[in-house]
Amino acid sequence: MTGTTIGLIITGLLLFLLVIRVHIGVAMFLAGAIGYAWVSGLDPLMAHLKHAVYGRFSVYDLSVVPLFLLMGQFATQGGLSRALFNAANSFIGHWRGGMAMAGIASCAGFGAISGSSLATAATMSHVVLPELRRHNYAPSLAGASLAVGGTLGMLIPPSVPLVIYAILAQQNIAKLFMAAFLPGIIAVVGYIVVVGLVCWIRPDLAGPRVERHTWGRRLKTLASTWPVLLIFGVVIFGIYAGLFTPTEAAAVGAVATGVTAWRSGGLRNGGLQRSILGTAVGTGMMFLILVGADMLNAFLAVSQIPANFVIWVESLGLSPLSVLFAIIVVYILLGCVMDSLSMILLTIPIFLPLILGMDFWGLGMDEKAIWFGVLALVVMEIGLITPPVGMNVFIIHNIARDISAGTIFRGVMPFLTWDVLRIVLLALFPSLSLVLVRTFGG
């Protein structure tokens, strides 16, 4: 039996395990181990397992993951989310739909110090949803604006998924952060515009306009966000100025956010314990998926499936853009049933070699890897707000039980239109992702 045939059988086994709700990390590990033993034998599998886990977790760059997660936990406990929303609301809250726009803008700000979409959606919902309800915003618009705003935590640096991608693709973390910055800003502006258009077409979805804030009030609320601006500035400037590595920057950011949370009283009454426990749980979940993905990727390597896949695609004679958009469609479909981290670990070893082997506007190998990483992450964002998984949607539904998931999914539809347009723009114009890297990346 050929390696490709075994690969198809193992893929079916993996899908079956996922259907019966086996954890994605465990499912990938079991499928990979069975496939590896089938192709190479039991003894080679045991030899591989002796060093596989240590080999993965001894990678120094992975230490950035728990540090960024701890930074996000401290930011949550420190109440920085409310300061961000108040500042954004003081500037644009008087616009039609302005409070929902402010919620999206504050999600972007919080995502810049949490690095997690789920944490951003959960934290900002606790702050923004009560205000939107108090001002009579429609549940569909209120829930949808926070669901899509939460996805920004995945893209705006520092981003944990970008760190994982950088390690898998053997790319510079700082350059990937730089490449994601402009697409992140484009996403924020686009979502705000979508809210404006929706409220212009359906004024009943937004509450009555609130009073315009004075410039004195605006400057006061903006000043209250200084810890966020300082932490983000220190982390990002420190990385690009060469003062410290991304891992050291994450440690500095975690300490600074922790001090801010302590000064605000957020670490009292079990706040410190909740932060440490939340970090441990998030790190354990990610590392379990990493172990499972490594086992599955080891099987793919010995079975030669990625190489055979590349040869097969090349034999079809498709244009590079046709292949790229086919991959995008696959990501959109996978996003309906799988979380973003699992998609990264499961697909990058297969799709990235294919992309690197094709010509896209004369891009170099590193440029293609960086551009594709940002593009893939943008596509994966959609999976956080599309049925049936749509984890951001269900997080908000769990916080506001009276807003059904179906109502939020309906509200998300206009934002998905913008997401599709944004994906096309990033796919056809790689310079949107690469301009900062080319200018400042050295």
Residue, then its C-alpha position, 0 to 999 in steps of 0.5 A: m500500500t502506498g504512502t498516499t493511500i495510507g495518508l488518505i486512510i489516516t485522514g479519514l481516521l482523523l476526521f472520524l476522531l474529530v466528529i466524535r469530539v476527541h480533542i484536536g491535539v489528541a486526535m492528531f497525535l493518535a492519527g499521526a502515531i498510527g500512520y507513522a507506525w503503519v509506514s515505518g514500523l513500531d520501533p521507529l515510532m518509539a525512537h521518534l517519540k523518545h525525542a519528539v516532545y523535548g525537541r519541540f518544547s526546547v525551542y526557545d522561541l516558544s517561550v514567547v507564548p506563555l508570556f504573551l498569554l500572561m500579558g493578556q491575563f494581566a490586562t484583563q484583570g487590570g481593567l485596561s479594557r474599560a479605559l480603551f472603550n471609554a477613550a474610543n467612545s469619547f471620540i466617535g460615540h456620537w456618530r450613528g452606530g458610534m458606540a459599536m464602532a468604539g467597541i471595535a476600536s477598543c477590541a483592536g487596542f486590547g488585542a494589541i496587548s493580549g494577542s488572543s482573539l478569544a480573550t479579546a472577545a470575552t473581555m471586551s464583551h463584558v465591558v461593551l455589551p452592557e453599554l450597547r444594551r443601555h443605549n438600545y442597540a439591536p442584539s444582532l449589531a451589538g453581538a456581531s460588532l464584538a464578535v468581529g472585533g474580537t478577531l482583531g486580537m489574532l492579527i494585530p501584533p503581538s499575535v500568538p498565532l503569528v508566533i506559532y506560524a513564524i516558528l513553523a515557517q522558520q521566519n522572523i517573528a518581528k518581520l511577521f508582526m510588522a507585516a500584519f500591522l497594516p492589514g490589521i489597521i485595514a481590518v479595523v477601518g473596514y469594520i468601522v465602515v461596515v457598521g456605519l453603512v449598516c446603521w445608515i441603511r437600518p437606523d433602527l439597529a443603532g440606539p439614539r445618538v449620544e452627546r458629543h464629548t468635549w475635547g477636554r473629556r476626550l483628552k482625559t479619557l485618552a490619557s487614561t489609556w496611557p498604560v496600554l499605549l506605554i506597554f504596546g510602545v515599549v514592546i513593539f519599539g523595543i523589538y524593532a529598535g533591537l533593544f530585545t528579542p520578541t521573547e524578551a519583549a514579551a517578558v517586559g510586556a508581561v511585567a509591565t502589564g502585571v505592575t499596571a494590574w497590581r496598581s489598579g487592584g486587579l490582582r487582589n481577591g484571587g486576581l493573580q491566581r486567576s491570571i496564572l491559572g488562565t495562562a497555564v490552561g491556555t499554554g497547556m492547550m496550545f502545547l498539547i495541540l503542538v505535540g499532536a501536530d508534530m506527530l501528524n507532521a512526522f507521519l506526513a513526512v515519512s509518507q511523502i504526502p506533502a511532496n506528492f501533493v505538490i507534484w500532483v498540483e503542479s501536474l494540473g497546470l493551474s496558475p499560481l493564483s488559482v492554487l492560492f484561491a483554492i487554498i483560501v477556499v479550503y481554509i474557509l471550509l476548515g474554519c467552519v469546523m476547526d480553530s485557527l491554531s489547529m488549522i495552522l499546525l495541520t495545513i502549513p506543512i502541506f500548503l507552505p511548500l506549495i506556495l514557496g514553489m510557485d511564482f507570485w509577482g517575483l516575490g522572494m522565498d521569505e517574502k512569500a512565506i511572510w505574505f502567505g502567513v498574514l493572508a492565511l491568518v486573515v482567512m482563519e479569522i473568518g472561522l471565528i465568526t462563521p457557523p457552526v463553530g464560530m467560537n467568538v460568536f459562542i463566547i458572546h452568546n455565553i456571556a449574553r444568554d438572551i442573544s442567540a447564536g443565530t442572531i449574532f451569526r445573522g449580524v455578522m453577514p455584512f462584516l463577512t462581505w468586507d472580509v472577503l473583499r479584504i482577502v482578495l485585496l491582500a491576495l492580489f496586492p502582497s505589498l499591503s503586507l510587505v511594504l513595512v517589512r521592505t521599508f523597515g525590516g532590513 
